[in-house]
Amino acid sequence: MKLSQRIILTLTFVLQLHSLGAEEEIPYEFSDPNYTRLFLTPTAETIKKGNAYVGITEVVLFQYAYGITDSIQVGITFPIYPVAAGFVMKNEIYNRENKIFSFLFGVGTPLFFSEEFVGVGLTGGLIFSNGTRDRRFTISSHVLGTISSEEDTFFGILIGAGYEIRTSERVKWIFEFTALPVFINGKFEDDFPRGITIGPRFFGRNFAADIGFFFPLQSIRGEVKYFILPVFNFAYHF
């Protein structure tokens, strides 16, 4: 009699564990619609063929992107005061088992002030993402430079590393580190921009809104100052 009771208790325990595991694997009803971006840097994933999105970064920078194929997207970015525009192409070179490797290339239109030519911006970079849209790690590196008629020259490398994790049906948390080592007129700037951005992304089936907080890690004019800058991004995919 005692042996039978032990067998029943053991079977009940195993069945409960199996049930909990099955519930954790149930997929969400829809995925994050702004899956191609973190706060300040992109992920390696591209928009699928025929899809598009419009976005606003910090209420001053507008973006539009369109998927030409399932692995190539093109886009345009311009500020609210259209003194310039950037054209960007992102191409998935490798995409298997939730590991995506992409190449990005962009060019900024010539800038004109008082009818004088100022310069053209160029960028090219590599992006790697590992994981699903609900839990993913991304690293990226972009070379930035200008071709200018002025004496000043600019060259920099935008480095990004981010982690995103979905905590509920409509909320995802994003943790992102960015740094921009720069050379101005061939001289390296020791106190280059860098910082950490943390915050949630709220989203539905097509719309996403980011509310992040950027913590600078560099000193300001030689003095370390602690402050927080808000980051607001909005995107609608269709």
VMD Tcl script that draws the C-alpha trace (Angstrom):
set ca {
  {0.00 0.00 0.00}
  {2.82 2.40 0.84}
  {4.58 1.54 -2.43}
  {1.43 2.41 -4.46}
  {1.14 5.79 -2.78}
  {4.76 6.62 -3.62}
  {4.26 5.72 -7.29}
  {1.15 7.92 -7.58}
  {2.89 10.89 -5.98}
  {5.88 10.55 -8.30}
  {3.73 10.44 -11.45}
  {1.75 13.49 -10.36}
  {4.95 15.50 -9.84}
  {6.33 14.68 -13.30}
  {3.08 15.60 -15.06}
  {3.05 19.02 -13.37}
  {6.57 19.80 -14.54}
  {5.67 18.90 -18.12}
  {2.64 21.16 -18.03}
  {4.68 24.20 -16.90}
  {7.21 23.67 -19.66}
  {4.50 23.51 -22.32}
  {3.00 26.84 -21.16}
  {6.35 28.63 -21.46}
  {6.65 27.63 -25.12}
  {3.33 29.15 -26.18}
  {4.15 31.94 -28.71}
  {2.83 35.48 -28.44}
  {-0.03 36.59 -30.67}
  {2.18 39.03 -32.62}
  {5.84 40.09 -32.68}
  {7.50 43.45 -32.09}
  {6.75 45.50 -35.26}
  {9.94 47.59 -34.87}
  {12.23 44.55 -35.02}
  {14.81 46.23 -37.28}
  {16.01 48.73 -34.66}
  {17.12 49.13 -31.07}
  {17.12 52.65 -29.57}
  {19.98 54.22 -31.53}
  {21.44 51.46 -33.68}
  {19.90 48.86 -36.02}
  {19.48 45.12 -35.62}
  {20.69 42.80 -38.39}
  {17.15 41.85 -39.45}
  {15.58 43.53 -42.49}
  {12.00 44.34 -43.40}
  {10.40 41.61 -45.47}
  {9.50 42.07 -49.14}
  {6.66 44.52 -49.73}
  {6.57 45.76 -46.12}
  {7.53 49.24 -44.96}
  {7.70 51.46 -41.91}
  {7.77 55.14 -41.03}
  {9.45 56.31 -37.86}
  {10.37 59.35 -35.80}
  {13.47 59.54 -33.59}
  {13.62 62.16 -30.84}
  {10.75 64.00 -32.59}
  {13.24 65.61 -35.02}
  {14.44 62.77 -37.28}
  {12.09 61.09 -39.76}
  {12.73 57.66 -41.28}
  {11.14 55.57 -44.01}
  {12.22 52.06 -45.06}
  {10.91 49.55 -47.58}
  {11.69 45.87 -48.14}
  {12.74 45.24 -51.74}
  {13.27 41.54 -51.04}
  {13.16 39.39 -47.89}
  {16.84 40.23 -47.30}
  {17.28 43.77 -48.70}
  {15.73 46.98 -47.43}
  {16.29 50.58 -48.50}
  {15.44 53.70 -46.58}
  {15.71 57.46 -46.27}
  {16.33 59.56 -43.17}
  {15.97 63.32 -42.87}
  {15.56 65.90 -40.06}
  {12.42 67.92 -39.45}
  {14.24 70.88 -41.03}
  {15.30 69.21 -44.31}
  {18.82 70.53 -44.77}
  {20.05 67.03 -45.61}
  {18.89 63.48 -46.23}
  {20.54 60.10 -45.83}
  {19.91 57.08 -48.05}
  {20.62 53.67 -46.49}
  {20.59 50.07 -47.72}
  {20.76 47.03 -45.41}
  {21.35 43.54 -46.77}
  {21.12 40.24 -44.86}
  {24.17 38.24 -45.91}
  {23.49 35.28 -43.62}
  {20.29 34.19 -41.85}
  {20.12 30.74 -40.27}
  {19.02 29.37 -36.90}
  {18.20 32.83 -35.50}
  {21.67 34.13 -36.38}
  {21.65 37.06 -38.82}
  {24.65 38.83 -40.34}
  {24.03 42.01 -42.35}
  {25.90 44.72 -44.24}
  {24.79 48.34 -44.22}
  {25.76 51.17 -46.57}
  {24.59 54.75 -46.59}
  {25.28 58.13 -48.17}
  {24.19 61.59 -47.11}
  {23.06 64.09 -49.70}
  {25.21 67.19 -50.33}
  {24.54 69.94 -47.81}
  {24.15 73.49 -49.00}
  {24.17 76.58 -46.81}
  {24.10 80.06 -48.34}
  {24.52 78.42 -51.74}
  {27.92 77.00 -50.71}
  {28.77 73.30 -50.82}
  {29.54 71.89 -47.37}
  {29.98 68.11 -47.70}
  {28.77 64.57 -48.23}
  {28.54 61.91 -45.53}
  {29.30 58.21 -46.05}
  {28.75 55.20 -43.81}
  {29.26 51.46 -44.04}
  {29.02 48.78 -41.41}
  {28.42 45.23 -40.26}
  {25.67 44.01 -37.92}
  {25.22 40.67 -36.18}
  {22.10 39.56 -34.26}
  {21.65 36.29 -32.39}
  {18.27 35.21 -31.05}
  {14.58 35.70 -31.71}
  {12.59 38.94 -31.78}
  {11.56 38.24 -28.19}
  {15.10 37.75 -26.86}
  {18.08 38.84 -28.92}
  {21.63 40.19 -28.68}
  {23.01 42.53 -31.34}
  {26.45 44.02 -32.00}
  {27.29 46.48 -34.77}
  {30.11 48.62 -36.08}
  {29.71 51.44 -38.60}
  {32.38 53.60 -40.19}
  {31.32 57.24 -40.58}
  {33.10 59.90 -42.61}
  {32.67 63.10 -44.57}
  {33.90 64.40 -47.88}
  {33.96 68.15 -47.45}
  {35.10 71.30 -49.18}
  {35.95 72.75 -45.76}
  {39.31 72.27 -44.04}
  {37.77 70.20 -41.23}
  {37.55 66.43 -41.81}
  {35.60 63.93 -39.76}
  {36.06 60.18 -39.35}
  {34.43 57.99 -36.73}
  {33.35 54.46 -35.83}
  {29.89 53.98 -34.34}
  {29.96 50.92 -32.07}
  {26.76 49.43 -30.70}
  {25.85 46.49 -28.48}
  {22.31 45.80 -27.34}
  {20.10 43.22 -25.69}
  {16.31 43.07 -26.01}
  {13.98 40.88 -23.98}
  {10.21 40.64 -24.16}
  {8.50 40.58 -20.77}
  {4.82 40.55 -21.79}
  {2.45 40.59 -24.76}
  {3.05 44.30 -25.46}
  {6.27 45.22 -23.63}
  {9.94 44.65 -24.42}
  {12.96 45.98 -22.52}
  {16.05 47.18 -24.39}
  {19.56 47.68 -23.01}
  {22.00 49.34 -25.43}
  {25.58 50.60 -25.29}
  {26.83 53.02 -27.96}
  {30.18 54.69 -28.51}
  {31.51 56.95 -31.25}
  {35.32 57.26 -31.28}
  {36.08 60.14 -33.65}
  {39.01 61.74 -35.45}
  {38.74 65.42 -36.35}
  {41.39 66.70 -38.77}
  {43.30 63.49 -38.13}
  {43.39 64.02 -34.35}
  {41.74 61.50 -32.04}
  {39.26 62.98 -29.58}
  {39.88 61.43 -26.15}
  {36.49 62.40 -24.75}
  {34.38 60.83 -27.50}
  {30.59 60.32 -27.10}
  {29.52 57.10 -25.40}
  {26.75 55.96 -23.13}
  {24.09 53.42 -22.12}
  {20.41 53.60 -23.03}
  {17.83 51.64 -21.04}
  {14.06 51.58 -21.31}
  {10.88 49.82 -22.44}
  {9.30 49.49 -25.87}
  {5.51 49.42 -25.92}
  {3.95 47.98 -29.04}
  {0.89 46.55 -30.72}
  {0.54 44.69 -33.98}
  {1.80 47.60 -36.13}
  {2.79 50.51 -33.84}
  {5.75 50.75 -31.45}
  {6.87 53.47 -29.02}
  {10.24 53.58 -27.23}
  {10.78 55.46 -23.97}
  {14.46 55.23 -23.14}
  {16.92 56.97 -20.86}
  {20.44 57.70 -22.11}
  {23.21 57.82 -19.50}
  {26.36 59.51 -20.94}
  {29.66 58.00 -19.83}
  {32.04 60.70 -21.05}
  {33.06 63.92 -19.33}
  {31.79 67.31 -20.46}
  {34.55 69.90 -21.00}
  {36.93 67.87 -18.89}
  {34.55 67.50 -15.95}
  {32.49 64.41 -15.21}
  {28.81 65.31 -14.99}
  {25.96 62.93 -14.35}
  {22.71 63.53 -16.15}
  {20.07 61.64 -18.12}
  {18.77 62.33 -21.61}
  {15.34 60.99 -22.66}
  {15.05 59.00 -25.91}
  {11.69 58.85 -27.70}
  {11.18 56.75 -30.83}
  {7.96 55.95 -32.68}
  {7.43 53.57 -35.60}
  {4.50 52.29 -37.63}
  {4.90 49.23 -39.86}
  {2.59 48.42 -42.74}
}
mol new
graphics top color blue
foreach p $ca { graphics top sphere $p radius 0.5 }
foreach p [lrange $ca 0 end-1] q [lrange $ca 1 end] { graphics top cylinder $p $q radius 0.2 }
display resetview
